[in-house]
Amino acid sequence: MTLSRRMRLRLLWPASCLLLLTGCWSRVEINDRAFVTAIYLDRSEEGEYEVSLGFPLVNRMQTGGGLSQAAESQGNPFTIVTKKAESIPIAVRKIRSDLTREISFGHCNVIVVGKKMAESGINPILEFAMRQPDFHTNAYLMVASGKAKDVSYLTTVFERLPSEIIREFAKRRVTLDTNVKDFLEASALNGGMLAPMLVIGKTKMLSEQGKLSTWVGTDGAALFKDGKMIGTFDVKEMRAGLWVGGKMKNSMISIKSPTDGKIVSFVILYSKSKIRPVVTADQVRFDISIEAEDDIISSVSDIDINDPSQIAKLQEILSKELKGRIETAIKKSQSMKADVFGFARYLDWHYPKVWYKYGADWGEVYSRCEINVDARVAIKRTGTERNTIIRYQKD
């Protein structure tokens, strides 16, 4: 073999590899994309799906994240586009046909469902989310007390986009942080699910020159069974879901003092929960153990918080209050035959054969389950001011 032939073979090998590199034929440039940050879903009176997609308007934003001087006079740095159709994909297709950019769901972090659609069933949006390759299943799913589209009109004061405000409610544990993945897992186990509720109102806002503006806040929770909303929890019952899940943090609880019946308030610093299924011959039982640490942040009582015996009484009252709230919420879910706290997951994990036996009729079985709650609250700190000035004045 001559030297020139060897050189040709050496050059032919890398050249043949280049033929396999076809390039990025389906690439869509970032400036040709419209990024969805929130989806708002409603059902019309005619039974159609009303889909509203929230988009940020990047042409009205500075690189640093604020509004440019030219954009301030143009309006909000976001928009909502709405279409109606007989299905969610068709409505999205109608929206896409009116845009100059390709829709991307990779940045969608919030789905808000109107009450009417929640009652008719949310499986269509779960089906749509599963089949979108760029859709993240950790997007939060919430229920509006009225129409979901009305939530998109909220006034953005501290954040730039409405979706950022709604997302922070869940991230800061102001309410439940239920996401699409949670619903998909619950549906696989024939279980129920809790989703946070949003309330909508009007009020005059100083930031808007005193104009009547839309505000959105958190309320209780919506109970789901088989993908449909079947009832609601109030705020205390909703927080029971946070306690059972070990997610309660930076929240406040107030009780009446054992000495004079006046209010003593605590902030929850830490909580954890442990759920253990117990299977006997003919029954399934769940034992829930909850531990929490609190700080005293306010007291208008004359109770002596320097006295360990008084602290012990406060801890006992707190523990009973917490246990009562959780038991009330659990009994309500059992009356609806909806395992919204996810006990089925623990039974499936620890006793798969037992779950195989009861799983098909889990709602009925859950309604008869014995559930024991053991709550223990420890007061770690009483604050720099050891006793309230009310006590000093009485002394």
Secondary structure as UniProt FT lines:
FT   HELIX           3..18
FT   TURN            19..20
FT   TURN            25..26
FT   HELIX           30..32
FT   STRAND          33..35
FT   STRAND          38..43
FT   TURN            45..46
FT   STRAND          49..56
FT   HELIX           58..60
FT   TURN            63..64
FT   HELIX           69..72
FT   TURN            73..74
FT   STRAND          78..85
FT   HELIX           88..97
FT   STRAND          102..104
FT   TURN            106..107
FT   STRAND          110..113
FT   HELIX           115..120
FT   HELIX           123..130
FT   TURN            133..134
FT   TURN            137..138
FT   STRAND          140..144
FT   HELIX           148..151
FT   TURN            152..153
FT   HELIX           162..171
FT   TURN            172..173
FT   HELIX           180..188
FT   TURN            189..190
FT   STRAND          192..205
FT   HELIX           206..208
FT   TURN            209..210
FT   STRAND          211..225
FT   TURN            226..227
FT   STRAND          228..233
FT   HELIX           235..244
FT   TURN            245..246
FT   STRAND          252..256
FT   TURN            258..260
FT   STRAND          263..279
FT   STRAND          284..299
FT   TURN            305..306
FT   HELIX           308..335
FT   TURN            336..337
FT   TURN            340..341
FT   HELIX           343..350
FT   HELIX           352..358
FT   HELIX           359..361
FT   HELIX           362..368
FT   STRAND          370..381
FT   HELIX           389..394
//
